[in-house]
Amino acid sequence: MPLAMPLVILAALYGAVVSNAYANDAIANNALAGEALVNKTATQCRRNALYSIYLNGIHTGEMTRTEHWHDKSAVVTSNSEASILGIGTQYQQRAELSWSDATNEWLTNKFHQQVSGFRSRDMQVTFDDTGRRSRVDIDGEVANYVSKEQPLRDVDTLAIQIREHLLQGRQQFALVRQASDGIEPYQFYVQPKQTVTLAPWGDLTLIPVEQTGDEDVTYYFAADMDYQLIKARYHGIILNGLIELDSYTSSCESGSLN
């Protein structure tokens, strides 16, 4: 695996992103069924988060990410900067997603990803209404992909759909990510809850979700913070990556559709 990939994967993982605010204003109730969430009236709101990025235990940079929600759709922007062996790498992505009433799930409409440094690229992807077909333009070279069993998603929508499955009480499920050079199917397994102490929030109940497939990642969602992503750990053979939440703000109602 290229050296940059753990960074790129972790920098794009999920979160609640972009901001310098330091507050915990999203305390969740019990998990709600997906159908109940969809029927709930949603307005406009925003989630902001700031993550630290670690590679093999060394702090290498930061990631910011923001979710702008409007009813049953959202725009998610992610930005990260890190230094690996003295070489700077930047990651930027803007993804648009929406709720499908036909299949009761979150689907990516399109996303634009730019990476400089390791594996530099300018990647623009659009999807059909079902999410099963994609058109991928990387630096002017176009490819088309089809997923027969599962919708294709960008990494931000993937993580939002993981949260949706947690709210529905699912214990295992399958999702497919649109990568730069193909499609990557993953299996997800919800693990027993853990209680950890994490500044500045104190004791939190975390729900680990293990991802297996082309990339092995463990996501940790906080039941006490509206099931937002607290950290994600990339398990590599040589390199191990981690993103961990430093700050989080939200104007979204706890347990809402988004």
C-alpha positions as CSV (number, residue, x, y, z in Angstrom):
1,M,0.0,0.0,0.0
2,P,1.4,3.5,-0.9
3,L,2.5,5.5,2.2
4,A,-0.1,8.1,1.7
5,M,-3.1,5.8,1.7
6,P,-3.6,5.5,5.5
7,L,-3.6,9.3,5.6
8,V,-6.0,9.7,2.7
9,I,-8.4,7.1,4.1
10,L,-8.3,8.5,7.6
11,A,-8.5,12.1,6.5
12,A,-11.7,11.3,4.6
13,L,-13.3,9.0,7.2
14,Y,-16.3,10.6,8.9
15,G,-16.8,13.0,11.7
16,A,-18.8,16.0,12.4
17,V,-16.1,18.4,11.0
18,V,-14.6,22.0,10.3
19,S,-14.3,24.4,13.1
20,N,-12.3,25.9,15.9
21,A,-15.2,25.7,18.4
22,Y,-14.8,23.7,21.6
23,A,-18.1,22.5,22.9
24,N,-20.2,19.5,23.5
25,D,-23.8,20.4,22.7
26,A,-25.1,17.2,21.3
27,I,-26.3,14.7,23.9
28,A,-28.3,11.9,22.4
29,N,-31.3,9.9,23.5
30,N,-31.7,6.2,22.8
31,A,-31.2,4.9,19.3
32,L,-34.2,5.6,17.0
33,A,-35.5,3.6,14.2
34,G,-34.6,4.8,10.7
35,E,-38.2,5.2,9.7
36,A,-38.9,7.4,12.7
37,L,-36.0,9.6,11.7
38,V,-37.2,10.0,8.2
39,N,-40.7,11.0,9.4
40,K,-39.3,13.7,11.6
41,T,-39.3,17.2,10.2
42,A,-35.8,18.5,9.6
43,T,-34.7,22.0,8.9
44,Q,-31.3,23.6,8.4
45,C,-28.4,22.9,10.8
46,R,-24.7,22.4,10.8
47,R,-22.1,20.1,12.5
48,N,-18.5,21.0,12.9
49,A,-15.5,19.0,14.0
50,L,-11.8,19.1,14.3
51,Y,-9.7,15.9,14.3
52,S,-6.0,15.2,15.0
53,I,-4.3,12.7,12.6
54,Y,-1.7,10.2,13.9
55,L,0.4,7.8,11.9
56,N,2.2,5.0,13.9
57,G,1.5,7.0,17.1
58,I,3.0,10.3,15.8
59,H,0.9,13.4,15.4
60,T,1.1,14.2,11.7
61,G,-1.6,16.8,11.1
62,E,-5.2,17.8,11.5
63,M,-8.5,17.3,9.6
64,T,-11.6,19.6,9.7
65,R,-14.9,18.6,8.3
66,T,-18.4,20.3,8.2
67,E,-21.8,19.0,7.5
68,H,-24.4,21.5,6.2
69,W,-27.9,19.9,6.5
70,H,-31.1,21.0,4.8
71,D,-34.1,18.7,5.3
72,K,-33.1,15.3,3.7
73,S,-29.9,16.4,2.0
74,A,-26.4,17.6,3.0
75,V,-23.2,19.0,1.7
76,V,-20.1,17.7,3.5
77,T,-16.7,19.3,3.2
78,S,-13.5,17.8,4.5
79,N,-10.0,19.3,4.6
80,S,-6.7,17.9,6.0
81,E,-3.1,18.8,6.1
82,A,-0.3,16.5,7.3
83,S,3.4,15.9,7.0
84,I,4.7,12.4,6.3
85,L,8.5,12.0,6.4
86,G,8.8,15.7,5.8
87,I,6.5,15.7,2.7
88,G,3.3,17.7,3.0
89,T,0.0,16.1,1.9
90,Q,-3.3,18.0,1.5
91,Y,-6.7,16.4,1.1
92,Q,-9.9,18.2,0.2
93,Q,-13.4,16.8,-0.6
94,R,-16.9,18.2,-1.1
95,A,-19.7,15.6,-1.2
96,E,-23.4,16.0,-1.8
97,L,-25.8,13.4,-0.4
98,S,-29.5,12.9,0.1
99,W,-32.0,10.5,1.6
100,S,-33.7,8.0,-0.7
101,D,-37.4,7.5,0.2
102,A,-37.4,4.5,-2.2
103,T,-34.7,2.5,-0.4
104,N,-34.6,4.2,3.0
105,E,-30.9,5.0,3.0
106,W,-28.4,7.8,2.4
107,L,-27.0,8.0,-1.1
108,T,-24.1,10.1,-2.6
109,N,-25.2,12.4,-5.4
110,K,-21.7,13.5,-6.4
111,F,-18.3,14.4,-4.9
112,H,-15.2,16.2,-5.8
113,Q,-11.9,15.1,-4.2
114,Q,-8.5,16.8,-4.6
115,V,-5.2,15.4,-3.2
116,S,-1.8,16.9,-3.4
117,G,1.5,15.4,-2.2
118,F,1.3,11.6,-2.2
119,R,-0.9,10.2,-4.9
120,S,-2.0,13.7,-6.2
121,R,-5.2,13.7,-8.1
122,D,-8.3,15.7,-9.0
123,M,-11.3,13.3,-8.8
124,Q,-14.9,14.2,-9.7
125,V,-17.6,11.6,-9.4
126,T,-21.3,11.6,-10.2
127,F,-23.9,8.9,-9.5
128,D,-27.3,7.9,-10.9
129,D,-30.5,8.1,-8.8
130,T,-30.0,4.6,-7.4
131,G,-26.4,5.0,-6.5
132,R,-25.5,1.8,-8.4
133,R,-23.8,3.5,-11.4
134,S,-21.0,6.0,-11.2
135,R,-18.9,8.2,-13.6
136,V,-15.4,8.8,-12.3
137,D,-13.2,11.5,-13.8
138,I,-9.6,11.5,-12.6
139,D,-7.4,14.2,-14.1
140,G,-9.5,14.1,-17.3
141,E,-9.5,10.3,-17.6
142,V,-13.1,8.9,-17.3
143,A,-14.2,5.5,-16.1
144,N,-17.6,4.0,-15.3
145,Y,-18.5,1.6,-12.6
146,V,-21.6,-0.5,-11.7
147,S,-22.4,-2.1,-8.3
148,K,-25.2,-4.7,-8.6
149,E,-26.0,-5.4,-5.0
150,Q,-25.2,-2.2,-3.0
151,P,-25.2,1.5,-3.8
152,L,-21.8,3.1,-4.3
153,R,-20.9,5.9,-1.8
154,D,-18.1,8.3,-1.1
155,V,-16.4,7.9,2.3
156,D,-18.4,10.7,4.0
157,T,-21.8,9.2,3.0
158,L,-20.5,5.8,3.9
159,A,-19.8,6.9,7.5
160,I,-23.2,8.7,7.7
161,Q,-24.9,5.4,6.6
162,I,-23.0,3.5,9.2
163,R,-24.4,5.9,11.8
164,E,-27.9,5.4,10.3
165,H,-27.5,1.6,10.8
166,L,-26.5,2.1,14.4
167,L,-29.6,4.2,15.0
168,Q,-31.6,1.4,13.5
169,G,-30.0,-1.1,15.9
170,R,-28.2,-3.1,13.1
171,Q,-25.4,-5.4,14.3
172,Q,-23.8,-6.2,10.9
173,F,-24.2,-4.9,7.4
174,A,-22.5,-4.4,4.0
175,L,-21.6,-1.2,2.2
176,V,-19.6,-0.3,-0.9
177,R,-17.2,2.6,-1.4
178,Q,-16.3,4.3,-4.7
179,A,-12.5,4.3,-4.8
180,S,-10.3,6.1,-7.3
181,D,-9.5,2.9,-9.2
182,G,-12.5,0.7,-8.6
183,I,-15.2,-0.2,-6.1
184,E,-14.5,-1.6,-2.6
185,P,-17.1,-3.8,-0.8
186,Y,-16.9,-3.8,3.0
187,Q,-18.5,-5.8,5.8
188,F,-19.2,-4.0,9.1
189,Y,-19.6,-5.7,12.5
190,V,-20.9,-3.8,15.6
191,Q,-18.9,-4.6,18.7
192,P,-19.8,-4.4,22.4
193,K,-19.9,-0.9,23.9
194,Q,-16.9,0.6,25.7
195,T,-16.7,3.3,28.3
196,V,-13.7,5.6,27.9
197,T,-12.6,8.9,29.4
198,L,-11.8,11.5,26.7
199,A,-11.0,15.2,27.3
200,P,-12.8,17.5,27.2
201,W,-16.0,15.4,27.4
202,G,-15.2,13.0,30.3
203,D,-16.7,9.5,30.3
204,L,-18.2,8.5,27.0
205,T,-19.9,5.3,25.9
206,L,-18.4,4.3,22.5
207,I,-19.7,1.8,20.0
208,P,-16.9,0.2,18.0
209,V,-17.8,-0.8,14.4
210,E,-15.2,-3.0,12.6
211,Q,-14.8,-2.7,8.9
212,T,-13.3,-5.6,7.0
213,G,-12.5,-5.8,3.3
214,D,-9.8,-4.0,1.2
215,E,-9.1,-1.7,4.2
216,D,-9.5,-2.7,7.9
217,V,-10.8,0.2,9.9
218,T,-12.5,0.4,13.4
219,Y,-14.9,3.3,13.8
220,Y,-15.9,4.5,17.3
221,F,-19.2,6.3,17.6
222,A,-20.3,8.0,20.8
223,A,-23.8,7.1,22.0
224,D,-23.6,10.1,24.4
225,M,-22.9,12.6,21.6
226,D,-25.7,11.7,19.2
227,Y,-23.8,8.8,17.7
228,Q,-21.1,11.0,16.2
229,L,-17.7,9.7,15.2
230,I,-15.1,10.2,18.0
231,K,-12.2,8.3,16.4
232,A,-11.3,5.9,13.6
233,R,-8.3,3.6,13.6
234,Y,-6.8,2.3,10.4
235,H,-5.2,-1.2,10.8
236,G,-2.3,-1.6,8.4
237,I,0.4,-4.2,8.1
238,I,3.2,-1.7,8.5
239,L,1.4,1.6,9.0
240,N,-1.3,2.3,11.5
241,G,-3.4,5.5,11.4
242,L,-5.7,7.2,13.8
243,I,-8.0,10.2,13.7
244,E,-9.3,11.5,17.1
245,L,-11.8,14.2,17.8
246,D,-10.5,17.4,19.4
247,S,-13.5,19.6,19.2
248,Y,-17.2,19.4,18.1
249,T,-20.2,21.8,17.8
250,S,-23.6,21.1,16.4
251,S,-26.8,23.1,15.8
252,C,-28.7,19.9,14.8
253,E,-31.3,18.5,17.0
254,S,-30.2,15.4,18.9
255,G,-31.6,12.2,17.2
256,S,-32.8,14.1,14.2
257,L,-33.0,12.9,10.6
258,N,-29.5,14.1,10.0
